[in-house]
Amino acid sequence: MSSTKTKRNIILAVVAVLLAGAAFVAYRVFEEPGHAEFKAGKAAYRDGNYKSAVEHYKLAADQGNLKARTLVGIFYRKGMGVEQDYAEALKWLRPAAEQGFGAAQSELGLCYECSFGVEQDYAEAVEWYKKAAEQGDAQGQLLLGAAYGLGRGIEQDDGAAFEWMFKAAQQGDDLAQYYLAVFYRDGRGVKKSDKDAAKWFRRAAKQGNADAQYECANGMQIGPADECDEKEVFMWYSKAAEQGHLEAMRKLYSCYLGGIGVKQDMDRALYWLRQAAERGHSKAQITLGYQCRRGIGVPKDEDEAFYWFRKAADLGDSEGQYGVGACYEDGFGVEPDITEALKWYRLAAEQGNDHSQYALGKCYHEGKGVEKDMAEAVKWYRLAADQKNYDAKEALKELGINY
């Protein structure tokens, strides 16, 4: 046999061995432990059959599939397809975490941070986040970044927070992208950049992050007028509102009311205002209260006006407290009661509400529900006037006090 032919045969043999090895590796990667059961679990999950998904994942986990084991733990933590059980969740998560599986490590850290089945321990949570983050687990990177940002379980460090958020954001984590945008917007851990903030808000928004969708719309509204696309503003508010974002719902009310990016429609405006109000958005409740009080777009209804003002007041909103006080003073939707009115005015005034400060000053000025006390009246008038309250300024002027 010639040397040339011999060399050729040797080369072919080596190639054959390499190809056989590659095929073996591919087979092993494809046939990871419990692959068939894991695949069946994934299909069941996509179909919304969480109970079946858990059963298949358990079978895959029993064959050594760490990803399946982690998912079973998550299902128990969230109560998906099984009864929520933190102890059971930990039983599945801890072994996978201790075997070095990043996703399980970040989940175990979350259990320590949120006290899911274990005593709350921020430092222990951070240790698990670190293990996960250093392996490239996006959730671990996000949670480690959050820990640095809050200074919880580790010394506060905006720079480190930004770095870990950036790593998670680059992997496509929408929550990390949202917070990264916030860091750019506020100049936390990085040089302030509205352009970079807008870029990351948009990336997160396109992935369906409701907070980012709201920020995209709001950023365009408060930015340069020539850069504001009203139709796009309306689109992003709509997407966020449909996911339950309360402030976006209130903004949609304004869009329909003012014809911003959409045809004016009072009925749709009120629909979204009510959606926000009924879900506990105090500013929406106050707006709805005033519309009911004045009969704007809805029949005038004193009882409903008082109802919405009281809802907002009970949430601690000073404007709602002022509205309740005014209703009690005027007997609007409730029996007149100046003592009760004063109570609500004072609560709002002490929070800095200028309308209540003026109303309280007027009560002391006129001796309404309290003894006349000009010094006290002037004190409240001044506080309201400091906030540019026109009525308070006029009241001081009438008293001969230059302001």
C-alpha positions, 0 to 999 in steps of 0.5 A: 500500500502506498504511503499516500493511500495509507495517509488517506485511510488514516485521515478517513478513519479519524474523520469517522471516529470524530463523526461518530463522537459528534453523533454520540454527543448530539444523541446525548444532548437530545436524549437528556434524562427524561427527555420524552416526559419533559417534552410531554410536560411542556406540551401540556403546559402550552395547552394550559393543562397544568396538572398533566404538566406537573405529572410529566415533569415529575416523571422527568425529574425522577429520571434526573432532569434538573430543569423538570425538577425545578419546574415542579418546585415552581408549580408547587410554589405558585399552586399551578396544577397542584395545591400551593405548598411551599414545603413541597416546592422546597423539596423539589428545588433544593436538590436541583440547586445543590447540584448546581442548576442555576434556575433552581438556585435563583428560585431557592434564593427567592424562597429565602427572600420572600419567606416561602416555606423558610424563615426570611433570610436576605443574606442567604437569598443573595448567596443563591442569587450569586450562584445562579447569576454567575452561571448566567441564569437571567432570573438570578442576575435580575434578582441579584441586581435588585438586591444590590439596588435595594441594599437588601442582604448585601451592601447597597451598590447602584453600579453593581445593580446596573451591571447585573440588570444589564446582563439579564436584560441582554438575555431578553428578560423583560423585567430586567430591561424595564429596570435597566431603563429606569436606571438610565432614566434616573442616572442610577449606577450609570450616566443618565440617558433618556435615549438609552432609557427609551430604548430599553423601555421599548424593548421591554414593552415589545415583550409585553411588559405593561409598566414599560408599555406605560412608560413608552407612552408617557415618555412620548407625551412629556417629551418634545411635541414634534416627537410625539406620535399620538396614535402610538401613545394610544397604542401603548396605553391600550396595551398596558391597560388591557393587562390591568395597568391602572394608571394606563387605564386613567390615561386612556380615559384622557385619550378618549376624552381629548381625542388623543390618538383616537376618535373622541368617545365619552362612553369609552372614556368613562369605561376606562375611568370606571375600570381604574376606579373600581380596581382602587386607583384613587385619582380615577376615583376622585375624577369619577367623583367630580364627574358625578358631582357635576354631571359631566358625561354621566347623570348628576348623582350626589350619592355616587359622588360621595361614594367615590370621594370616600373610596379615595379618602380611605386610601389616604388620598388627600384630594379624596379627603378634601372631597369628602370634607366638602360633601359634609360641609355642603350636604352633598350626598350625605347629611351636612356635618361641619364637625365631620367636614373639619375632620376630613379637611384637617387630614388632607391639610396636614398632608399638604392639600392646598384646597383643604388648607384654604377650607380649614383657614376659612372655617377658622376665619368665619368661626364655622364649626370652630371658634374664630381664630384669626391667627389659625386662619392666617396660618392655613391661608399662608400654607395654601397661598405658598402653593399658589392657591388663588382663593387663599391669596385673595383671603389674605389680601382682604385681611390686609396681608400682602402676599 
